[in-house]
Amino acid sequence: MTQLETPAAARVTAATDLAVVAQDLKKNYKEIEAVRGVSFEVATGEIFGFLGPNGAGKSTTISMLCTLVNPSAGSARVAGFDVVADQARVRQRIGLVFQDTTLDDYLTASENLRFHAELYGVARDVVPTRMRQVLEMVDLWERRDGLVQTYSGGMKRRLEIARGLLHSPAVLFLDEPTVGLDPQTRSHIWSYIQELRRRERITIFLTTHYMDEAEYCDRLAIMDNGVLVAIDTPEALKGSIGEDRVELHTDDDQRAIEQLAQHFQITAQVSEGAVTFHVPGGEQFVPRLFAELGVPIRSIRVSRPTLDDVFMTYTGRTIRDAEASSGDRLRANPWMRSRGRR
């Protein structure tokens, strides 16, 4: 059991083989600590998610697990092999779908897959059957002879998932698999992901900064500023808060925060334009708030815990606020900007 896991989460991994094991994994880029000592385990057959804003270290961690970059310290094993000492064996047993497309637009879908099969040494007599299987799984068999440059963004993403599956990997890594896609296409992609897990019985390791996508995962690891701050099932993470979220719009937000601290012993902050805090029994607390706050309230909203509340509880900010601050850091640091979103 890792330091951040609850006993329930530990039982998930103890009962089955492990597809991924990371121990105190670190990655530095000059003076930048992109990943600062993360430890976790992923059970075979899980959909395991890294939730966090751009710049949190999710993509860098996946890059280390996929042997694209070497760790600065620590160790990791994927499909039973060390990511530094056994890089070739790791690569044979993983599939990888990047944030940005790596397809050849001037080739057809079939040609892209055949090229991938050659790279991975898939037996030629197996390729036709396997290619049909994965293309039918993502509803692209009828478009197999179409040039990729004629595909929509969602079709390209589905083709990349099919390509990642072609050589029957033990672990499929999906780095922000639906970034830039419209909500309907994102929903369809997730239908394919769930179906392929059922059919292929493989482990799926993904990164995301979309809260609705995180709900599909068996377990989540919340990552912020290169550190894992919590690991558990989505429901357990939400249940760990045990409080409702209250959002206020007032005539004087700073005074409202002061009054909440003085009269109610509540720590609040401005998040996404609203005074935000957590209390047990939010609906019962609202009448007292109107009577005793001493600051005119223009609007109020009470909601049950969400994964955004979980992220805020563990990091002190919402994921959208974290995205904004990450963007500010990238704009202010030319070297980090050249690294892209990590």
C-alpha positions, -999 to 999 in steps of 0.1 A, spaced: 0 0 0 14 34 -9 13 62 16 -17 79 0 -39 49 -4 -67 39 18 -71 3 30 -99 -2 5 -77 10 -24 -49 -13 -12 -71 -43 -14 -77 -36 -51 -40 -41 -59 -33 -68 -33 -58 -92 -49 -43 -93 -84 -11 -89 -104 4 -55 -108 7 -40 -143 26 -9 -132 47 -2 -101 64 32 -95 87 38 -65 98 74 -56 99 83 -93 114 117 -101 122 138 -132 141 171 -133 147 193 -163 175 215 -152 162 235 -123 126 224 -128 113 195 -108 86 181 -131 79 149 -110 89 149 -74 90 114 -60 57 96 -70 49 61 -58 19 40 -69 7 7 -82 -17 -2 -110 -35 -36 -110 -38 -57 -141 -71 -49 -158 -77 -16 -141 -86 17 -157 -63 39 -137 -63 77 -141 -40 105 -134 -62 136 -127 -46 170 -127 -41 203 -146 -17 208 -175 18 212 -160 11 188 -131 36 162 -142 12 137 -157 26 135 -191 62 134 -178 53 104 -156 38 86 -185 69 94 -206 91 77 -179 68 47 -177 68 43 -215 107 46 -217 105 79 -237 126 96 -210 147 82 -182 139 90 -146 162 113 -127 157 91 -96 135 63 -84 123 32 -103 94 18 -122 83 -15 -137 57 -19 -164 43 -54 -173 69 -68 -150 100 -51 -166 122 -23 -154 117 9 -175 154 16 -176 171 -18 -176 145 -36 -199 133 -8 -222 129 -30 -252 107 -55 -233 86 -27 -219 80 -12 -253 69 -45 -267 42 -48 -241 27 -13 -241 6 8 -264 7 46 -264 -17 73 -276 -1 107 -273 -18 140 -267 -9 152 -302 -16 130 -333 14 110 -346 -4 95 -376 9 99 -411 -18 120 -428 -6 110 -463 -12 73 -457 -45 55 -453 -57 40 -420 -47 5 -432 -12 17 -443 -7 34 -409 -16 2 -391 6 -20 -414 36 3 -408 30 0 -370 27 -38 -373 61 -39 -390 77 -18 -363 64 -41 -336 72 -73 -354 36 -85 -356 35 -118 -377 24 -110 -412 -2 -137 -413 -18 -123 -382 -20 -86 -393 -51 -87 -416 -73 -104 -389 -59 -82 -361 -63 -51 -382 -99 -58 -389 -106 -65 -352 -92 -32 -339 -107 -11 -367 -141 -26 -362 -138 -20 -325 -135 18 -332 -160 18 -361 -134 26 -388 -133 -6 -408 -154 9 -436 -130 39 -438 -98 18 -437 -87 28 -472 -94 65 -467 -65 90 -463 -60 100 -427 -59 137 -438 -96 133 -446 -105 121 -411 -121 143 -384 -103 149 -351 -124 122 -334 -117 97 -362 -80 103 -359 -81 97 -321 -100 65 -326 -75 53 -352 -47 61 -328 -63 39 -302 -67 11 -327 -31 15 -337 -21 13 -300 -40 -20 -297 -27 -36 -329 2 -55 -313 -19 -67 -283 -2 -47 -255 -5 -56 -219 -8 -19 -209 -24 9 -230 -13 44 -221 -37 72 -231 -23 107 -226 -52 131 -226 -71 109 -251 -100 133 -257 -82 167 -255 -96 192 -280 -126 170 -289 -163 181 -286 -184 165 -258 -202 141 -280 -170 127 -296 -154 125 -261 -184 104 -249 -180 81 -279 -143 77 -273 -150 66 -238 -175 40 -250 -147 26 -272 -123 26 -243 -147 7 -220 -155 -18 -248 -118 -24 -255 -111 -30 -218 -139 -56 -218 -127 -73 -251 -90 -71 -248 -87 -74 -210 -58 -50 -208 -48 -24 -183 -56 12 -193 -35 40 -178 -47 75 -188 -42 111 -179 -69 137 -179 -79 171 -166 -116 165 -174 -136 157 -142 -163 138 -161 -138 115 -176 -121 108 -143 -154 93 -131 -149 64 -155 -117 52 -138 -116 24 -114 -91 44 -94 -77 79 -96 -44 95 -86 -47 132 -81 -15 150 -92 -5 186 -86 29 203 -90 47 170 -96 33 153 -65 6 127 -59 -18 140 -33 -44 113 -31 -52 78 -46 -85 60 -44 -117 52 -63 -137 82 -75 -165 75 -50 -142 70 -21 -124 103 -29 -157 122 -29 -168 104 2 -136 114 20 -147 151 20 -179 145 38 -190 181 33 -211 202 9 -196 229 -12 -211 264 -8 -205 292 -34 -215 328 -26 -216 359 -46 -217 390 -24 -213 427 -25 -179 425 -7 -162 391 -11 -132 400 11 -154 411 40 -175 380 36 -144 358 39 -134 377 70 -169 373 85 -169 336 78 -137 332 96 -146 354 126 -182 343 132 -183 307 118 -147 296 120 -148 287 83 -119 291 60 -131 304 26 -115 317 -5 -124 332 -39 -124 306 -66 -137 311 -101 -153 344 -91 -172 331 -60 -165 329 -23 -162 291 -18 -161 269 13 -171 235 26 -195 227 55 -215 197 66 -252 200 59 -249 229 35 -287 233 30 -293 236 68 -264 261 70 -278 285 44 -306 302 66 -280 309 93 -257 324 67 -283 349 55 -292 359 91 -257 362 105 -231 369 78 -235 407 78 -227 410 41 -254 412 15 -256 379 -5 -265 383 -41 -266 345 -49 -258 312 -33 -253 276 -45 -250 244 -25 -237 212 -41 -227 177 -31 -190 168 -32 -175 164 -67 -141 155 -79 -134 192 -84 -142 195 -46 -118 167 -40 -91 184 -60 -97 217 -41 -96 200 -7 -63 184 -14 -46 212 -33 -64 244 -21 -77 254 -56 -100 241 -83 -85 224 -113 -95 253 -135 -76 277 -112 -47 254 -114 -49 254 -152 -48 291 -152 -17 293 -129 0 267 -150 -5 288 -181 9 318 -163 40 298 -154 45 286 -190 41 322 -204 66 335 -178 93 308 -184 105 304 -221 123 271 -213 92 255 -198 72 268 -227 95 250 -251 88 218 -232 51 221 -239 24 207 -216 39 183 -191 
